[in-house]
Amino acid sequence: PQEKTLTTNDSKKTILKRIQTIRKLFPKAKFLNNHTGSKFTDNQISMEYLFFALKKYHFHFLDSKTIAS
């Protein structure tokens, strides 16, 4: 994992803060994608936390669907 990569061990607060930082760094961005593997996107709780943060900071999630689930 790269520095600041989200993991399934991250809390809702940690994920929210990371997405807030991304919004500040890229104020015109509209989409985010997970390029670090499928473990995170296969975890329902982690994805719920992420979608909460994405909605709050006006991002859309683009999934490359690398696994069936």
All heavy atoms as a GROMACS GRO file, in nm:
protein
  576
    1PRO      N    1   0.082  -0.121   0.000
    1PRO     CA    2   0.000   0.000   0.000
    1PRO      C    3   0.086   0.127   0.000
    1PRO      O    4   0.192   0.131   0.060
    1PRO     CB    5  -0.079  -0.009   0.128
    1PRO     CG    6  -0.073  -0.152   0.170
    1PRO     CD    7   0.053  -0.208   0.109
    2GLN      N    8   0.037   0.225  -0.068
    2GLN     CA    9   0.104   0.353  -0.068
    2GLN      C   10   0.066   0.431   0.057
    2GLN      O   11  -0.028   0.396   0.127
    2GLN     CB   12   0.064   0.432  -0.192
    2GLN     CG   13   0.107   0.366  -0.321
    2GLN     CD   14   0.064   0.445  -0.443
    2GLN    OE1   15   0.012   0.555  -0.432
    2GLN    NE2   16   0.086   0.388  -0.559
    3GLU      N   17   0.138   0.537   0.081
    3GLU     CA   18   0.108   0.622   0.196
    3GLU      C   19  -0.036   0.673   0.186
    3GLU      O   20  -0.081   0.715   0.080
    3GLU     CB   21   0.206   0.740   0.198
    3GLU     CG   22   0.188   0.831   0.316
    3GLU     CD   23   0.284   0.948   0.315
    3GLU    OE1   24   0.385   0.942   0.244
    3GLU    OE2   25   0.255   1.046   0.385
    4LYS      N   26  -0.107   0.666   0.297
    4LYS     CA   27  -0.245   0.713   0.310
    4LYS      C   28  -0.347   0.630   0.232
    4LYS      O   29  -0.459   0.674   0.210
    4LYS     CB   30  -0.257   0.861   0.272
    4LYS     CG   31  -0.173   0.951   0.360
    4LYS     CD   32  -0.191   1.096   0.324
    4LYS     CE   33  -0.101   1.182   0.410
    4LYS     NZ   34  -0.109   1.321   0.376
    5THR      N   35  -0.309   0.508   0.193
    5THR     CA   36  -0.405   0.418   0.130
    5THR      C   37  -0.510   0.379   0.232
    5THR      O   38  -0.478   0.346   0.346
    5THR     CB   39  -0.333   0.292   0.079
    5THR    OG1   40  -0.242   0.329  -0.023
    5THR    CG2   41  -0.431   0.190   0.025
    6LEU      N   42  -0.636   0.384   0.194
    6LEU     CA   43  -0.742   0.342   0.285
    6LEU      C   44  -0.738   0.190   0.300
    6LEU      O   45  -0.713   0.118   0.204
    6LEU     CB   46  -0.878   0.384   0.229
    6LEU     CG   47  -0.903   0.534   0.221
    6LEU    CD1   48  -1.039   0.561   0.157
    6LEU    CD2   49  -0.896   0.598   0.358
    7THR      N   50  -0.764   0.144   0.422
    7THR     CA   51  -0.768   0.001   0.449
    7THR      C   52  -0.898  -0.035   0.519
    7THR      O   53  -0.970   0.052   0.570
    7THR     CB   54  -0.650  -0.044   0.539
    7THR    OG1   55  -0.672   0.005   0.672
    7THR    CG2   56  -0.517   0.006   0.485
    8THR      N   57  -0.926  -0.164   0.524
    8THR     CA   58  -1.048  -0.209   0.591
    8THR      C   59  -1.040  -0.191   0.743
    8THR      O   60  -1.141  -0.206   0.811
    8THR     CB   61  -1.075  -0.358   0.558
    8THR    OG1   62  -0.960  -0.434   0.594
    8THR    CG2   63  -1.105  -0.375   0.410
    9ASN      N   64  -0.925  -0.156   0.794
    9ASN     CA   65  -0.910  -0.129   0.937
    9ASN      C   66  -0.936   0.017   0.972
    9ASN      O   67  -0.940   0.052   1.090
    9ASN     CB   68  -0.770  -0.168   0.984
    9ASN     CG   69  -0.746  -0.316   0.975
    9ASN    OD1   70  -0.834  -0.396   1.003
    9ASN    ND2   71  -0.627  -0.354   0.934
   10ASP      N   72  -0.953   0.102   0.871
   10ASP     CA   73  -0.972   0.245   0.896
   10ASP      C   74  -1.112   0.273   0.951
   10ASP      O   75  -1.211   0.212   0.909
   10ASP     CB   76  -0.952   0.326   0.768
   10ASP     CG   77  -0.807   0.334   0.726
   10ASP    OD1   78  -0.719   0.325   0.813
   10ASP    OD2   79  -0.783   0.351   0.606
   11SER      N   80  -1.118   0.367   1.043
   11SER     CA   81  -1.246   0.407   1.102
   11SER      C   82  -1.320   0.500   1.006
   11SER      O   83  -1.262   0.553   0.910
   11SER     CB   84  -1.222   0.481   1.234
   11SER     OG   85  -1.157   0.605   1.208
   12LYS      N   86  -1.445   0.522   1.034
   12LYS     CA   87  -1.525   0.616   0.956
   12LYS      C   88  -1.461   0.755   0.960
   12LYS      O   89  -1.454   0.824   0.859
   12LYS     CB   90  -1.668   0.620   1.009
   12LYS     CG   91  -1.763   0.703   0.927
   12LYS     CD   92  -1.904   0.691   0.983
   12LYS     CE   93  -2.004   0.765   0.897
   12LYS     NZ   94  -2.141   0.749   0.949
   13LYS      N   95  -1.412   0.793   1.076
   13LYS     CA   96  -1.348   0.923   1.093
   13LYS      C   97  -1.222   0.935   1.007
   13LYS      O   98  -1.199   1.038   0.944
   13LYS     CB   99  -1.314   0.944   1.241
   13LYS     CG  100  -1.252   1.079   1.271
   13LYS     CD  101  -1.224   1.094   1.420
   13LYS     CE  102  -1.158   1.226   1.449
   13LYS     NZ  103  -1.130   1.241   1.593
   14THR      N  104  -1.142   0.831   1.004
   14THR     CA  105  -1.019   0.832   0.923
   14THR      C  106  -1.052   0.845   0.775
   14THR      O  107  -0.990   0.923   0.702
   14THR     CB  108  -0.938   0.704   0.949
   14THR    OG1  109  -0.900   0.700   1.086
   14THR    CG2  110  -0.815   0.697   0.860
   15ILE      N  111  -1.151   0.769   0.730
   15ILE     CA  112  -1.190   0.773   0.589
   15ILE      C  113  -1.246   0.910   0.554
   15ILE      O  114  -1.212   0.968   0.451
   15ILE     CB  115  -1.290   0.660   0.558
   15ILE    CG1  116  -1.217   0.525   0.570
   15ILE    CG2  117  -1.353   0.678   0.421
   15ILE    CD1  118  -1.308   0.403   0.562
   16LEU      N  119  -1.329   0.964   0.641
   16LEU     CA  120  -1.387   1.096   0.618
   16LEU      C  121  -1.277   1.203   0.606
   16LEU      O  122  -1.280   1.287   0.516
   16LEU     CB  123  -1.483   1.130   0.732
   16LEU     CG  124  -1.572   1.251   0.714
   16LEU    CD1  125  -1.665   1.235   0.594
   16LEU    CD2  126  -1.654   1.273   0.840
   17LYS      N  127  -1.180   1.197   0.694
   17LYS     CA  128  -1.070   1.294   0.692
   17LYS      C  129  -0.987   1.281   0.564
   17LYS      O  130  -0.947   1.381   0.505
   17LYS     CB  131  -0.981   1.276   0.815
   17LYS     CG  132  -0.875   1.381   0.827
   17LYS     CD  133  -0.800   1.370   0.957
   17LYS     CE  134  -0.695   1.481   0.963
   17LYS     NZ  135  -0.623   1.480   1.089
   18ARG      N  136  -0.963   1.158   0.520
   18ARG     CA  137  -0.885   1.138   0.397
   18ARG      C  138  -0.958   1.192   0.275
   18ARG      O  139  -0.898   1.259   0.190
   18ARG     CB  140  -0.854   0.989   0.379
   18ARG     CG  141  -0.771   0.961   0.256
   18ARG     CD  142  -0.632   1.022   0.268
   18ARG     NE  143  -0.558   1.000   0.145
   18ARG     CZ  144  -0.490   1.092   0.080
   18ARG    NH1  145  -0.479   1.213   0.128
   18ARG    NH2  146  -0.428   1.064  -0.032
   19ILE      N  147  -1.087   1.170   0.267
   19ILE     CA  148  -1.165   1.222   0.154
   19ILE      C  149  -1.173   1.374   0.160
   19ILE      O  150  -1.166   1.442   0.057
   19ILE     CB  151  -1.305   1.158   0.150
   19ILE    CG1  152  -1.294   1.005   0.134
   19ILE    CG2  153  -1.390   1.218   0.037
   19ILE    CD1  154  -1.212   0.957   0.015
   20GLN      N  155  -1.182   1.429   0.278
   20GLN     CA  156  -1.180   1.575   0.294
   20GLN      C  157  -1.048   1.631   0.242
   20GLN      O  158  -1.046   1.733   0.172
   20GLN     CB  159  -1.198   1.612   0.441
   20GLN     CG  160  -1.193   1.761   0.466
   20GLN     CD  161  -1.200   1.793   0.615
   20GLN    OE1  162  -1.147   1.721   0.698
   20GLN    NE2  163  -1.265   1.902   0.646
   21THR      N  164  -0.938   1.566   0.273
   21THR     CA  165  -0.806   1.610   0.226
   21THR      C  166  -0.798   1.604   0.073
   21THR      O  167  -0.748   1.696   0.009
   21THR     CB  168  -0.695   1.523   0.288
   21THR    OG1  169  -0.702   1.537   0.431
   21THR    CG2  170  -0.558   1.564   0.239
   22ILE      N  171  -0.850   1.496   0.017
   22ILE     CA  172  -0.850   1.482  -0.129
   22ILE      C  173  -0.931   1.594  -0.192
   22ILE      O  174  -0.892   1.653  -0.293
   22ILE     CB  175  -0.901   1.343  -0.170
   22ILE    CG1  176  -0.801   1.236  -0.128
   22ILE    CG2  177  -0.926   1.337  -0.322
   22ILE    CD1  178  -0.853   1.094  -0.140
   23ARG      N  179  -1.044   1.627  -0.132
   23ARG     CA  180  -1.127   1.736  -0.184
   23ARG      C  181  -1.049   1.868  -0.183
   23ARG      O  182  -1.055   1.946  -0.278
   23ARG     CB  183  -1.257   1.748  -0.104
   23ARG     CG  184  -1.344   1.867  -0.137
   23ARG     CD  185  -1.376   1.887  -0.286
   23ARG     NE  186  -1.467   1.789  -0.335
   23ARG     CZ  187  -1.466   1.747  -0.462
   23ARG    NH1  188  -1.379   1.792  -0.549
   23ARG    NH2  189  -1.553   1.656  -0.502
   24LYS      N  190  -0.976   1.894  -0.077
   24LYS     CA  191  -0.897   2.017  -0.068
   24LYS      C  192  -0.787   2.020  -0.172
   24LYS      O  193  -0.758   2.124  -0.231
   24LYS     CB  194  -0.838   2.033   0.072
   24LYS     CG  195  -0.940   2.070   0.177
   24LYS     CD  196  -0.877   2.081   0.314
   24LYS     CE  197  -0.981   2.110   0.420
   24LYS     NZ  198  -0.922   2.115   0.554
   25LEU      N  199  -0.724   1.905  -0.196
   25LEU     CA  200  -0.616   1.897  -0.294
   25LEU      C  201  -0.667   1.905  -0.437
   25LEU      O  202  -0.597   1.956  -0.526
   25LEU     CB  203  -0.538   1.766  -0.275
   25LEU     CG  204  -0.457   1.754  -0.148
   25LEU    CD1  205  -0.405   1.610  -0.131
   25LEU    CD2  206  -0.342   1.853  -0.147
   26PHE      N  207  -0.787   1.855  -0.460
   26PHE     CA  208  -0.843   1.849  -0.595
   26PHE      C  209  -0.987   1.903  -0.594
   26PHE      O  210  -1.084   1.828  -0.605
   26PHE     CB  211  -0.842   1.704  -0.647
   26PHE     CG  212  -0.706   1.643  -0.647
   26PHE    CD1  213  -0.664   1.561  -0.542
   26PHE    CD2  214  -0.617   1.668  -0.751
   26PHE    CE1  215  -0.538   1.505  -0.542
   26PHE    CE2  216  -0.490   1.612  -0.750
   26PHE     CZ  217  -0.450   1.531  -0.646
   27PRO      N  218  -1.001   2.033  -0.581
   27PRO     CA  219  -1.135   2.093  -0.564
   27PRO      C  220  -1.230   2.073  -0.682
   27PRO      O  221  -1.351   2.079  -0.664
   27PRO     CB  222  -1.105   2.241  -0.542
   27PRO     CG  223  -0.968   2.263  -0.595
   27PRO     CD  224  -0.896   2.134  -0.580
   28LYS      N  225  -1.179   2.046  -0.800
   28LYS     CA  226  -1.266   2.028  -0.916
   28LYS      C  227  -1.289   1.882  -0.953
   28LYS      O  228  -1.364   1.853  -1.047
   28LYS     CB  229  -1.207   2.102  -1.036
   28LYS     CG  230  -1.205   2.254  -1.016
   28LYS     CD  231  -1.150   2.323  -1.138
   28LYS     CE  232  -1.147   2.474  -1.115
   28LYS     NZ  233  -1.099   2.546  -1.232
   29ALA      N  234  -1.228   1.791  -0.879
   29ALA     CA  235  -1.244   1.648  -0.909
   29ALA      C  236  -1.389   1.606  -0.889
   29ALA      O  237  -1.459   1.656  -0.801
   29ALA     CB  238  -1.153   1.566  -0.820
   30LYS      N  239  -1.433   1.509  -0.971
   30LYS     CA  240  -1.570   1.460  -0.961
   30LYS      C  241  -1.577   1.312  -0.926
   30LYS      O  242  -1.675   1.266  -0.871
   30LYS     CB  243  -1.643   1.483  -1.093
   30LYS     CG  244  -1.659   1.630  -1.125
   30LYS     CD  245  -1.733   1.651  -1.256
   30LYS     CE  246  -1.743   1.799  -1.285
   30LYS     NZ  247  -1.818   1.826  -1.406
   31PHE      N  248  -1.473   1.237  -0.960
   31PHE     CA  249  -1.475   1.092  -0.944
   31PHE      C  250  -1.352   1.043  -0.867
   31PHE      O  251  -1.246   1.102  -0.878
   31PHE     CB  252  -1.476   1.022  -1.081
   31PHE     CG  253  -1.594   1.057  -1.165
   31PHE    CD1  254  -1.589   1.163  -1.253
   31PHE    CD2  255  -1.712   0.985  -1.154
   31PHE    CE1  256  -1.699   1.197  -1.331
   31PHE    CE2  257  -1.822   1.017  -1.231
   31PHE     CZ  258  -1.815   1.123  -1.320
   32LEU      N  259  -1.370   0.934  -0.794
   32LEU     CA  260  -1.260   0.863  -0.728
   32LEU      C  261  -1.270   0.716  -0.765
   32LEU      O  262  -1.379   0.664  -0.790
   32LEU     CB  263  -1.268   0.877  -0.576
   32LEU     CG  264  -1.238   1.014  -0.517
   32LEU    CD1  265  -1.252   1.007  -0.365
   32LEU    CD2  266  -1.101   1.061  -0.554
   33ASN      N  267  -1.155   0.649  -0.765
   33ASN     CA  268  -1.150   0.507  -0.794
   33ASN      C  269  -1.054   0.441  -0.696
   33ASN      O  270  -0.965   0.505  -0.643
   33ASN     CB  271  -1.103   0.486  -0.938
   33ASN     CG  272  -1.121   0.343  -0.986
   33ASN    OD1  273  -1.147   0.253  -0.908
   33ASN    ND2  274  -1.107   0.323  -1.114
   34ASN      N  275  -1.072   0.313  -0.676
   34ASN     CA  276  -0.983   0.235  -0.592
   34ASN      C  277  -0.885   0.162  -0.682
   34ASN      O  278  -0.922   0.071  -0.755
   34ASN     CB  279  -1.063   0.135  -0.508
   34ASN     CG  280  -0.975   0.044  -0.427
   34ASN    OD1  281  -0.857   0.070  -0.411
   34ASN    ND2  282  -1.032  -0.062  -0.376
   35HIS      N  283  -0.759   0.200  -0.675
   35HIS     CA  284  -0.656   0.137  -0.759
   35HIS      C  285  -0.565   0.046  -0.679
   35HIS      O  286  -0.461   0.007  -0.727
   35HIS     CB  287  -0.570   0.245  -0.827
   35HIS     CG  288  -0.644   0.325  -0.927
   35HIS    ND1  289  -0.674   0.277  -1.053
   35HIS    CD2  290  -0.696   0.448  -0.921
   35HIS    CE1  291  -0.740   0.368  -1.120
   35HIS    NE2  292  -0.755   0.473  -1.043
   36THR      N  293  -0.604   0.012  -0.556
   36THR     CA  294  -0.514  -0.065  -0.470
   36THR      C  295  -0.562  -0.206  -0.444
   36THR      O  296  -0.511  -0.272  -0.356
   36THR     CB  297  -0.493   0.008  -0.336
   36THR    OG1  298  -0.621   0.024  -0.274
   36THR    CG2  299  -0.427   0.142  -0.355
   37GLY      N  300  -0.660  -0.252  -0.516
   37GLY     CA  301  -0.706  -0.388  -0.499
   37GLY      C  302  -0.851  -0.397  -0.458
   37GLY      O  303  -0.919  -0.297  -0.439
   38SER      N  304  -0.896  -0.520  -0.442
   38SER     CA  305  -1.038  -0.545  -0.421
   38SER      C  306  -1.078  -0.566  -0.276
   38SER      O  307  -1.196  -0.568  -0.246
   38SER     CB  308  -1.079  -0.667  -0.502
   38SER     OG  309  -1.049  -0.647  -0.637
   39LYS      N  310  -0.983  -0.584  -0.187
   39LYS     CA  311  -1.017  -0.612  -0.047
   39LYS      C  312  -1.104  -0.501   0.012
   39LYS      O  313  -1.203  -0.529   0.079
   39LYS     CB  314  -0.890  -0.630   0.037
   39LYS     CG  315  -0.919  -0.668   0.179
   39LYS     CD  316  -0.793  -0.692   0.259
   39LYS     CE  317  -0.828  -0.728   0.402
   39LYS     NZ  318  -0.709  -0.748   0.483
   40PHE      N  319  -1.070  -0.377  -0.014
   40PHE     CA  320  -1.146  -0.265   0.041
   40PHE      C  321  -1.286  -0.261  -0.020
   40PHE      O  322  -1.385  -0.250   0.051
   40PHE     CB  323  -1.073  -0.133   0.018
   40PHE     CG  324  -1.136  -0.017   0.091
   40PHE    CD1  325  -1.093   0.019   0.217
   40PHE    CD2  326  -1.238   0.057   0.034
   40PHE    CE1  327  -1.151   0.125   0.286
   40PHE    CE2  328  -1.297   0.163   0.100
   40PHE     CZ  329  -1.253   0.197   0.227
   41THR      N  330  -1.295  -0.269  -0.151
   41THR     CA  331  -1.426  -0.258  -0.216
   41THR      C  332  -1.514  -0.380  -0.190
   41THR      O  333  -1.635  -0.373  -0.209
   41THR     CB  334  -1.413  -0.235  -0.368
   41THR    OG1  335  -1.329  -0.335  -0.425
   41THR    CG2  336  -1.357  -0.098  -0.398
   42ASP      N  337  -1.456  -0.490  -0.144
   42ASP     CA  338  -1.533  -0.609  -0.110
   42ASP      C  339  -1.582  -0.605   0.035
   42ASP      O  340  -1.658  -0.691   0.076
   42ASP     CB  341  -1.448  -0.735  -0.133
   42ASP     CG  342  -1.532  -0.860  -0.141
   42ASP    OD1  343  -1.643  -0.856  -0.199
   42ASP    OD2  344  -1.486  -0.964  -0.091
   43ASN      N  345  -1.541  -0.503   0.110
   43ASN     CA  346  -1.579  -0.492   0.250
   43ASN      C  347  -1.697  -0.395   0.264
   43ASN      O  348  -1.682  -0.275   0.242
   43ASN     CB  349  -1.458  -0.443   0.332
   43ASN     CG  350  -1.486  -0.440   0.478
   43ASN    OD1  351  -1.563  -0.356   0.525
   43ASN    ND2  352  -1.423  -0.529   0.553
   44GLN      N  353  -1.812  -0.447   0.301
   44GLN     CA  354  -1.934  -0.366   0.305
   44GLN      C  355  -1.924  -0.248   0.401
   44GLN      O  356  -1.964  -0.136   0.368
   44GLN     CB  357  -2.055  -0.452   0.341
   44GLN     CG  358  -2.184  -0.374   0.338
   44GLN     CD  359  -2.306  -0.460   0.362
   44GLN    OE1  360  -2.298  -0.583   0.359
   44GLN    NE2  361  -2.417  -0.397   0.387
   45ILE      N  362  -1.872  -0.269   0.519
   45ILE     CA  363  -1.863  -0.160   0.618
   45ILE      C  364  -1.769  -0.051   0.569
   45ILE      O  365  -1.802   0.068   0.576
   45ILE     CB  366  -1.820  -0.214   0.756
   45ILE    CG1  367  -1.931  -0.303   0.813
   45ILE    CG2  368  -1.788  -0.100   0.852
   45ILE    CD1  369  -1.894  -0.378   0.938
   46SER      N  370  -1.654  -0.090   0.517
   46SER     CA  371  -1.558   0.009   0.467
   46SER      C  372  -1.620   0.090   0.354
   46SER      O  373  -1.604   0.212   0.347
   46SER     CB  374  -1.432  -0.060   0.417
   46SER     OG  375  -1.365  -0.122   0.523
   47MET      N  376  -1.693   0.023   0.265
   47MET     CA  377  -1.756   0.093   0.154
   47MET      C  378  -1.869   0.185   0.202
   47MET      O  379  -1.888   0.293   0.147
   47MET     CB  380  -1.807  -0.006   0.050
   47MET     CG  381  -1.695  -0.072  -0.029
   47MET     SD  382  -1.585   0.044  -0.116
   47MET     CE  383  -1.695   0.109  -0.240
   48GLU      N  384  -1.940   0.145   0.305
   48GLU     CA  385  -2.043   0.234   0.361
   48GLU      C  386  -1.979   0.361   0.416
   48GLU      O  387  -2.029   0.471   0.395
   48GLU     CB  388  -2.122   0.162   0.470
   48GLU     CG  389  -2.218   0.060   0.414
   48GLU     CD  390  -2.290  -0.021   0.521
   48GLU    OE1  391  -2.278   0.010   0.641
   48GLU    OE2  392  -2.359  -0.117   0.483
   49TYR      N  393  -1.868   0.346   0.486
   49TYR     CA  394  -1.795   0.462   0.536
   49TYR      C  395  -1.747   0.550   0.421
   49TYR      O  396  -1.758   0.673   0.426
   49TYR     CB  397  -1.675   0.420   0.620
   49TYR     CG  398  -1.704   0.350   0.749
   49TYR    CD1  399  -1.604   0.280   0.816
   49TYR    CD2  400  -1.830   0.351   0.808
   49TYR    CE1  401  -1.628   0.216   0.937
   49TYR    CE2  402  -1.855   0.286   0.927
   49TYR     CZ  403  -1.754   0.219   0.991
   49TYR     OH  404  -1.778   0.155   1.110
   50LEU      N  405  -1.694   0.485   0.319
   50LEU     CA  406  -1.643   0.560   0.205
   50LEU      C  407  -1.755   0.634   0.133
   50LEU      O  408  -1.741   0.753   0.102
   50LEU     CB  409  -1.571   0.466   0.107
   50LEU     CG  410  -1.518   0.533  -0.020
   50LEU    CD1  411  -1.414   0.640   0.013
   50LEU    CD2  412  -1.461   0.429  -0.114
   51PHE      N  413  -1.866   0.568   0.107
   51PHE     CA  414  -1.976   0.634   0.037
   51PHE      C  415  -2.034   0.749   0.117
   51PHE      O  416  -2.076   0.850   0.060
   51PHE     CB  417  -2.085   0.534  -0.002
   51PHE     CG  418  -2.050   0.455  -0.125
   51PHE    CD1  419  -2.055   0.317  -0.123
   51PHE    CD2  420  -2.011   0.516  -0.243
   51PHE    CE1  421  -2.022   0.242  -0.235
   51PHE    CE2  422  -1.978   0.444  -0.356
   51PHE     CZ  423  -1.984   0.306  -0.352
   52PHE      N  424  -2.034   0.736   0.248
   52PHE     CA  425  -2.077   0.848   0.333
   52PHE      C  426  -1.986   0.969   0.309
   52PHE      O  427  -2.032   1.081   0.289
   52PHE     CB  428  -2.074   0.806   0.481
   52PHE     CG  429  -2.104   0.919   0.574
   52PHE    CD1  430  -2.234   0.954   0.604
   52PHE    CD2  431  -2.001   0.992   0.633
   52PHE    CE1  432  -2.263   1.059   0.690
   52PHE    CE2  433  -2.028   1.098   0.720
   52PHE     CZ  434  -2.160   1.131   0.747
   53ALA      N  435  -1.856   0.944   0.309
   53ALA     CA  436  -1.758   1.051   0.289
   53ALA      C  437  -1.766   1.109   0.147
   53ALA      O  438  -1.759   1.230   0.128
   53ALA     CB  439  -1.617   1.000   0.318
   54LEU      N  440  -1.780   1.021   0.049
   54LEU     CA  441  -1.788   1.068  -0.090
   54LEU      C  442  -1.910   1.156  -0.110
   54LEU      O  443  -1.902   1.260  -0.178
   54LEU     CB  444  -1.793   0.948  -0.186
   54LEU     CG  445  -1.669   0.860  -0.191
   54LEU    CD1  446  -1.693   0.742  -0.285
   54LEU    CD2  447  -1.546   0.939  -0.232
   55LYS      N  448  -2.021   1.117  -0.054
   55LYS     CA  449  -2.143   1.198  -0.067
   55LYS      C  450  -2.124   1.335   0.000
   55LYS      O  451  -2.160   1.438  -0.056
   55LYS     CB  452  -2.261   1.124  -0.005
   55LYS     CG  453  -2.392   1.196  -0.024
   55LYS     CD  454  -2.508   1.112   0.027
   55LYS     CE  455  -2.639   1.186   0.003
   55LYS     NZ  456  -2.754   1.108   0.050
   56LYS      N  457  -2.064   1.334   0.118
   56LYS     CA  458  -2.044   1.458   0.190
   56LYS      C  459  -1.955   1.556   0.112
   56LYS      O  460  -1.979   1.677   0.114
   56LYS     CB  461  -1.981   1.430   0.327
   56LYS     CG  462  -1.957   1.555   0.408
   56LYS     CD  463  -1.914   1.527   0.549
   56LYS     CE  464  -1.896   1.660   0.619
   56LYS     NZ  465  -1.897   1.647   0.762
   57TYR      N  466  -1.856   1.503   0.042
   57TYR     CA  467  -1.762   1.589  -0.030
   57TYR      C  468  -1.785   1.588  -0.182
   57TYR      O  469  -1.698   1.629  -0.258
   57TYR     CB  470  -1.618   1.551   0.006
   57TYR     CG  471  -1.590   1.589   0.149
   57TYR    CD1  472  -1.585   1.493   0.249
   57TYR    CD2  473  -1.574   1.722   0.186
   57TYR    CE1  474  -1.564   1.528   0.381
   57TYR    CE2  475  -1.552   1.758   0.318
   57TYR     CZ  476  -1.547   1.660   0.415
   57TYR     OH  477  -1.526   1.696   0.546
   58HIS      N  478  -1.904   1.544  -0.222
   58HIS     CA  479  -1.950   1.557  -0.361
   58HIS      C  480  -1.859   1.486  -0.462
   58HIS      O  481  -1.821   1.542  -0.564
   58HIS     CB  482  -1.968   1.704  -0.399
   58HIS     CG  483  -2.049   1.779  -0.300
   58HIS    ND1  484  -2.185   1.762  -0.287
   58HIS    CD2  485  -2.013   1.868  -0.204
   58HIS    CE1  486  -2.230   1.840  -0.188
   58HIS    NE2  487  -2.128   1.905  -0.137
   59PHE      N  488  -1.829   1.361  -0.432
   59PHE     CA  489  -1.755   1.275  -0.524
   59PHE      C  490  -1.846   1.161  -0.571
   59PHE      O  491  -1.938   1.121  -0.499
   59PHE     CB  492  -1.634   1.210  -0.455
   59PHE     CG  493  -1.514   1.299  -0.438
   59PHE    CD1  494  -1.477   1.341  -0.311
   59PHE    CD2  495  -1.438   1.337  -0.546
   59PHE    CE1  496  -1.364   1.421  -0.293
   59PHE    CE2  497  -1.326   1.417  -0.530
   59PHE     CZ  498  -1.289   1.458  -0.404
   60HIS      N  499  -1.814   1.106  -0.686
   60HIS     CA  500  -1.875   0.982  -0.735
   60HIS      C  501  -1.766   0.876  -0.734
   60HIS      O  502  -1.650   0.906  -0.759
   60HIS     CB  503  -1.927   1.000  -0.878
   60HIS     CG  504  -2.034   1.104  -0.890
   60HIS    ND1  505  -2.165   1.079  -0.857
   60HIS    CD2  506  -2.028   1.232  -0.930
   60HIS    CE1  507  -2.236   1.189  -0.877
   60HIS    NE2  508  -2.154   1.283  -0.921
   61PHE      N  509  -1.805   0.753  -0.710
   61PHE     CA  510  -1.710   0.642  -0.708
   61PHE      C  511  -1.718   0.567  -0.840
   61PHE      O  512  -1.826   0.530  -0.885
   61PHE     CB  513  -1.742   0.548  -0.592
   61PHE     CG  514  -1.644   0.435  -0.577
   61PHE    CD1  515  -1.519   0.457  -0.524
   61PHE    CD2  516  -1.678   0.306  -0.616
   61PHE    CE1  517  -1.428   0.354  -0.508
   61PHE    CE2  518  -1.588   0.201  -0.602
   61PHE     CZ  519  -1.463   0.226  -0.548
   62LEU      N  520  -1.604   0.544  -0.899
   62LEU     CA  521  -1.595   0.469  -1.024
   62LEU      C  522  -1.520   0.339  -0.994
   62LEU      O  523  -1.404   0.340  -0.956
   62LEU     CB  524  -1.520   0.550  -1.129
   62LEU     CG  525  -1.501   0.484  -1.264
   62LEU    CD1  526  -1.635   0.462  -1.331
   62LEU    CD2  527  -1.412   0.570  -1.352
   63ASP      N  528  -1.588   0.227  -1.010
   63ASP     CA  529  -1.528   0.097  -0.979
   63ASP      C  530  -1.491   0.026  -1.109
   63ASP      O  531  -1.570   0.018  -1.201
   63ASP     CB  532  -1.627   0.012  -0.900
   63ASP     CG  533  -1.566  -0.116  -0.846
   63ASP    OD1  534  -1.444  -0.134  -0.860
   63ASP    OD2  535  -1.641  -0.197  -0.790
   64SER      N  536  -1.370  -0.027  -1.114
   64SER     CA  537  -1.326  -0.100  -1.230
   64SER      C  538  -1.371  -0.246  -1.228
   64SER      O  539  -1.344  -0.321  -1.320
   64SER     CB  540  -1.174  -0.093  -1.243
   64SER     OG  541  -1.114  -0.136  -1.122
   65LYS      N  542  -1.441  -0.286  -1.123
   65LYS     CA  543  -1.497  -0.420  -1.105
   65LYS      C  544  -1.399  -0.530  -1.140
   65LYS      O  545  -1.407  -0.592  -1.246
   65LYS     CB  546  -1.626  -0.436  -1.183
   65LYS     CG  547  -1.701  -0.562  -1.142
   65LYS     CD  548  -1.840  -0.568  -1.196
   65LYS     CE  549  -1.905  -0.696  -1.146
   65LYS     NZ  550  -2.042  -0.707  -1.177
   66THR      N  551  -1.308  -0.552  -1.049
   66THR     CA  552  -1.207  -0.656  -1.070
   66THR      C  553  -1.245  -0.789  -1.004
   66THR      O  554  -1.176  -0.887  -1.023
   66THR     CB  555  -1.071  -0.610  -1.014
   66THR    OG1  556  -1.087  -0.580  -0.874
   66THR    CG2  557  -1.020  -0.488  -1.088
   67ILE      N  558  -1.356  -0.788  -0.928
   67ILE     CA  559  -1.405  -0.912  -0.866
   67ILE      C  560  -1.556  -0.921  -0.886
   67ILE      O  561  -1.622  -0.820  -0.906
   67ILE     CB  562  -1.371  -0.920  -0.716
   67ILE    CG1  563  -1.427  -0.801  -0.640
   67ILE    CG2  564  -1.221  -0.932  -0.694
   67ILE    CD1  565  -1.416  -0.811  -0.489
   68ALA      N  566  -1.611  -1.040  -0.878
   68ALA     CA  567  -1.754  -1.059  -0.900
   68ALA      C  568  -1.842  -0.997  -0.793
   68ALA      O  569  -1.951  -0.951  -0.821
   68ALA     CB  570  -1.783  -1.208  -0.911
   69SER      N  571  -1.793  -0.992  -0.669
   69SER     CA  572  -1.876  -0.939  -0.560
   69SER      C  573  -1.871  -0.788  -0.555
   69SER      O  574  -1.943  -0.726  -0.484
   69SER     CB  575  -1.832  -0.998  -0.427
   69SER     OG  576  -1.698  -0.969  -0.400
   0.00000   0.00000   0.00000
